[in-house]
Amino acid sequence: MASLAERVRGHGRIAAGLLLNLLVSICIVFLNKWIYVHHGFPNMSLTLVHFVVTWLGLYVCQKLDVFAPKSLPPSRLVLLALSFCGFVVFTNLSLQSNTIGTYQLAKAMTTPAIIVIQTLCYGKTFSTRVRLTLIPITLGVILNSYYDVKFNFLGMVFAALGVLVTSLYQVWVGAKQHELQVNSMQLLYYQAPMSSAMLLVAVPFFEPVFGEGGIFGPWSVSALLMVLLSGVIAFMVNLSIYWIIGNTSPVTYNMFGHFKFCITLFGGYVLFKDPLSVNQGLGMLCTLFGILAYTHFKLSEQEVSKSKLIQRP
């Protein structure tokens, strides 16, 4: 009975973490959209603010004894910090060089890329039925975005690099927590300032820094307050992402990302009256079917593996 109670508590914690991530992710998508549309704050600069606020939030948390920092060699985190910056830079370049449809289609390739990386580099195995759930999910994304899919060489290069670096980043977020024996807060506490410093170097190559439209430009008080609020929500988003990947897997987080995409589309239709075609509705249903199938199969496999462990003498 104790084992069952522990399992229920474990599933409850994961469900709570996923729910928190869902709520704050939806909030930040619509808040960032508001900031871009009404204030024109630059995209990469906003990401820089997010990571600075994340580090400050973690600094306050460790001062309040919410967690204890663990001394980590910076050399072990350089690749993780670089992969985050590469993920931000190539995702933005992909969005600038491709249509929204092509961009979304490329993002959907992150899940199979993670499976390939974990299989080849970490010896992780995935059952056939789990791999097959990628079919309805990818089909759902195609139905959502096929009307806007256009290919060009430069856009494809940026999209491919974006998928590769994003996949590596998400795999490493989970791997580093286990490798260095740290929790999500301890890892993010060291990675956030490193990534912030790297982004600070990268931003001037893509966006203005001073003057009109720059991160240090003349912004109104309302714009600065909205950016600060976005930073606080980003702190919760970043922390929940690290926690979810550390306690589940990069593939599970990606599957959940597809679910958030469906909710965001539906939210845009309800809140902002964004058009939603029949094909997009079918795409959402297709994607949700794939996610539910993945969840069912993963839970079944976990139960089987736990039963085998219990039966061992």
Buried (B, 14 or more C-beta within 10 A) or exposed (E): EEEEEEEEEEEEEBEEBBEBBBBBBBBBBBBBEEBEEEBEBBBBBBBBBBBBBBBBBBBEBBEEEEBEBBEBEEEEBEBBBBBBBBBBBBBBBBBEBBBEBBBBBBBBBBBBBBBEBBEEEEEBEBEEBBBEBBEBBBBBBBBBBEEBBEEEEEBBBBBBBBBBBBBBBBBBBBBBBEEBEBBBBBBBBBBBBBBBBBBBEBBEEBBBBEEEBBBEBEBEEEBEEBBEBBBBBBBBBBBBBBBBBBBBBBBBBBBBBBBBBBBBBBBBBEEEEEEBEEBBBBBBBBBBBBBBBBBEBBEEBEEEEEEEEEEEE
